[in-house]
Amino acid sequence: MWDVGRDEVSVNRAVILAAGMGSRLKWLTQNQPKAMMRVQSEAAIVHVIRRLAGQGIRQIAINTFHHAEMLMEFLGHGEKWGVNLVFSQEQTLLNSGGGVRTALDCLHGEGAVLVHNADVLADINLRELAQYCPTHGCALALVANPVHHLQGDFALQGSRVFAEGQPRYTFTGVSIWDEMMLRDYAANTAFSLLEPIRDCMAKGVCGGLRHRGQWFDIGRPKNLMQAHRHWRG
């Protein structure tokens, strides 16, 4: 394993990104947030919350925009899953990076924080992923490139992630961050999470782990149907 130069990293806080419009799902998200899309009779975001709770995460901030009130009323404060849910309500969309940075201010404590897309279902071992997160950096969970994204996103060499090179893998939408890296960016400002990811790569503090288990990005109708058939929640 890449020596990240720190003691074992523990993660008990998370940001779930749930503000997106779900435009690729068309009519399925016109009257509800994408995070409430049903997978095997349960909302996608509930699958995510259960998974996080099962791995020791108790504080979760969720960013909201599209049908925000519906999502907040549906989830409540998280007691039924043994977690504490708080909501970061965006007045304008802040993109993935701005959404994470702004939601971070809703969480108590300090240290590492998980970032998880609400429309991603995966059985990633978060404790293992956390060990690849260096000081003032991040760790990305990566998968073999799906058919709709054969070029991949990043190169993984050993346990370090680079913008260029081989072999290439696809970012899962699940990552762990040193909080101080994210706090270098301004809250309530729109920017992509790719900006701090690229910054980490440039500084040599972007770790990565290839995930070989389940992973479904349900942002496309075809992938949503696959998750209905094959997800083992």
Legacy VTK file of the C-alpha trace (Angstrom):
# vtk DataFile Version 3.0
C-alpha trace
ASCII
DATASET POLYDATA
POINTS 233 float
0.000 0.000 0.000
1.108 3.574 -0.696
2.530 5.041 2.502
0.257 7.995 3.164
2.220 9.052 6.217
-0.536 9.118 8.820
-2.181 6.963 11.437
-5.171 4.819 10.545
-7.947 7.008 9.168
-11.456 6.618 10.571
-14.572 8.057 8.977
-17.840 8.722 10.787
-19.154 11.675 8.771
-20.468 11.903 5.220
-21.936 14.203 2.603
-24.484 12.671 0.238
-24.928 14.598 -3.001
-28.644 14.673 -3.784
-29.276 18.074 -5.359
-29.147 17.040 -9.022
-32.079 17.431 -11.396
-31.930 13.863 -12.722
-32.444 15.087 -16.290
-31.233 11.824 -17.869
-34.109 9.993 -16.170
-36.597 12.388 -17.796
-40.193 11.745 -16.692
-39.086 9.590 -13.750
-37.751 12.614 -11.855
-40.168 15.334 -12.936
-42.203 15.055 -9.748
-39.650 13.732 -7.275
-35.928 14.040 -6.536
-33.618 11.561 -8.231
-32.494 10.318 -4.823
-36.000 8.955 -4.228
-35.973 6.733 -7.295
-37.016 3.243 -6.185
-34.628 0.322 -6.397
-36.224 -2.935 -5.308
-39.076 -1.050 -3.575
-36.813 1.273 -1.563
-35.562 4.777 -2.367
-32.000 4.832 -3.685
-30.857 7.247 -0.993
-32.190 4.922 1.709
-30.007 2.131 0.325
-27.050 4.522 0.566
-27.869 5.603 4.121
-28.249 2.003 5.284
-24.880 1.118 3.785
-23.159 4.064 5.449
-24.779 3.402 8.812
-23.686 -0.226 8.578
-20.078 0.946 8.286
-20.150 3.253 11.279
-21.091 6.588 9.731
-23.477 8.438 12.023
-23.407 12.073 10.844
-24.678 12.701 7.325
-25.263 16.008 5.539
-27.388 15.873 2.380
-27.422 18.685 -0.146
-30.807 19.437 -1.689
-32.281 21.500 -4.501
-34.694 19.691 -6.846
-37.882 18.889 -4.845
-35.913 19.612 -1.680
-38.891 19.761 0.687
-40.151 16.386 -0.521
-36.795 14.745 0.156
-36.402 16.349 3.577
-39.887 15.333 4.670
-39.353 11.792 3.382
-36.060 11.259 5.229
-36.672 13.173 8.438
-33.746 13.319 10.858
-32.510 9.774 10.266
-33.553 8.105 13.535
-34.961 5.054 11.777
-31.492 4.249 10.379
-29.536 5.172 13.491
-27.954 8.276 11.945
-28.256 12.032 12.287
-29.334 13.677 9.031
-28.924 17.385 8.350
-29.699 19.183 5.105
-27.748 21.745 3.125
-30.425 23.558 1.109
-29.067 25.155 -2.050
-30.839 28.183 -3.478
-28.977 27.725 -6.738
-27.159 24.579 -7.813
-23.580 24.580 -6.505
-22.350 21.632 -8.602
-20.670 18.662 -6.944
-17.701 20.460 -5.387
-19.626 23.479 -4.160
-22.330 21.171 -2.822
-19.803 19.174 -0.791
-17.931 22.209 0.505
-21.100 24.001 1.595
-22.659 20.887 3.185
-19.448 20.344 5.149
-20.359 23.342 7.306
-23.463 21.450 8.491
-21.371 18.669 10.059
-19.863 18.622 13.537
-16.413 17.287 14.361
-13.283 17.236 12.254
-11.108 14.931 10.193
-11.993 12.733 7.245
-15.347 12.927 5.476
-16.952 10.571 2.960
-18.565 11.974 -0.201
-21.156 9.714 -1.836
-23.449 10.363 -4.802
-27.084 9.675 -3.953
-27.605 7.850 -7.247
-24.750 5.385 -6.706
-25.283 1.988 -5.105
-22.089 0.157 -4.145
-20.712 -2.207 -1.513
-17.387 -0.382 -1.151
-15.435 -1.068 2.044
-15.144 2.467 3.384
-12.687 1.603 6.127
-10.327 0.176 3.523
-10.767 3.155 1.196
-10.017 5.541 4.062
-6.540 4.098 4.479
-5.641 5.441 1.029
-6.505 9.037 1.973
-3.304 11.010 2.604
-2.959 14.106 4.743
-4.578 17.089 3.016
-5.694 14.859 0.157
-8.367 12.421 -0.968
-8.977 8.794 -1.886
-11.157 7.730 -4.817
-12.960 4.434 -5.288
-12.547 3.366 -8.918
-14.084 0.605 -11.041
-13.402 -1.069 -14.388
-14.750 1.123 -17.172
-18.411 0.473 -18.028
-19.516 0.187 -21.645
-20.852 3.753 -21.708
-17.530 5.173 -20.478
-14.773 3.026 -21.922
-12.157 5.799 -21.841
-12.328 5.976 -18.048
-11.617 8.994 -15.864
-8.232 8.527 -14.197
-5.158 6.331 -14.185
-4.448 4.160 -11.162
-0.820 3.201 -10.612
-0.358 1.220 -7.445
-2.497 3.163 -5.001
-1.999 6.610 -6.514
-4.349 8.321 -8.956
-3.162 10.393 -11.902
-4.899 12.418 -14.597
-2.999 10.636 -17.369
-1.558 7.185 -17.865
-2.586 3.549 -17.859
-4.468 1.550 -16.747
-7.511 3.797 -16.626
-10.577 3.382 -14.457
-13.901 5.101 -13.835
-14.621 7.154 -10.720
-17.473 5.586 -8.731
-18.810 8.784 -7.181
-17.526 7.628 -3.779
-14.509 9.322 -2.201
-12.968 10.137 1.163
-11.420 13.512 1.915
-9.228 15.155 4.458
-11.548 17.944 5.583
-8.815 20.568 5.373
-8.378 19.941 1.649
-12.015 20.815 1.041
-11.861 23.858 3.295
-9.317 25.413 0.948
-12.351 26.181 -1.239
-15.051 28.761 -0.599
-18.511 27.709 0.573
-21.636 28.762 -1.367
-19.649 28.848 -4.605
-20.396 26.617 -7.573
-17.566 24.359 -8.732
-17.039 20.743 -9.747
-15.526 18.201 -7.372
-13.085 17.556 -10.221
-11.291 20.775 -9.268
-10.056 19.596 -5.844
-9.493 16.100 -7.251
-7.161 17.521 -9.899
-5.526 19.719 -7.289
-4.827 16.618 -5.168
-3.394 14.774 -8.168
-1.125 17.709 -8.996
0.168 17.708 -5.412
0.612 13.930 -5.334
-1.979 13.398 -2.582
-4.723 11.567 -4.483
-5.005 7.925 -3.443
-7.164 5.305 -5.108
-8.600 1.855 -4.629
-10.019 -0.368 -7.360
-13.402 -1.668 -6.264
-14.298 -5.103 -7.622
-17.699 -5.568 -6.019
-21.134 -4.138 -6.750
-21.484 -0.704 -8.323
-24.527 0.798 -10.016
-24.838 4.387 -11.215
-28.608 4.676 -11.572
-28.519 8.067 -13.302
-29.442 6.365 -16.586
-32.650 4.352 -17.177
-30.702 1.279 -18.331
-28.518 1.305 -15.214
-31.558 1.830 -13.001
-33.128 -1.328 -14.454
-29.889 -3.244 -13.917
-29.860 -2.191 -10.279
-33.463 -3.377 -9.912
-32.385 -6.815 -11.109
-28.981 -7.261 -9.533
-28.431 -4.982 -6.513
-27.885 -6.916 -3.288
-28.561 -4.263 -0.683
LINES 1 234
233 0 1 2 3 4 5 6 7 8 9 10 11 12 13 14 15 16 17 18 19 20 21 22 23 24 25 26 27 28 29 30 31 32 33 34 35 36 37 38 39 40 41 42 43 44 45 46 47 48 49 50 51 52 53 54 55 56 57 58 59 60 61 62 63 64 65 66 67 68 69 70 71 72 73 74 75 76 77 78 79 80 81 82 83 84 85 86 87 88 89 90 91 92 93 94 95 96 97 98 99 100 101 102 103 104 105 106 107 108 109 110 111 112 113 114 115 116 117 118 119 120 121 122 123 124 125 126 127 128 129 130 131 132 133 134 135 136 137 138 139 140 141 142 143 144 145 146 147 148 149 150 151 152 153 154 155 156 157 158 159 160 161 162 163 164 165 166 167 168 169 170 171 172 173 174 175 176 177 178 179 180 181 182 183 184 185 186 187 188 189 190 191 192 193 194 195 196 197 198 199 200 201 202 203 204 205 206 207 208 209 210 211 212 213 214 215 216 217 218 219 220 221 222 223 224 225 226 227 228 229 230 231 232
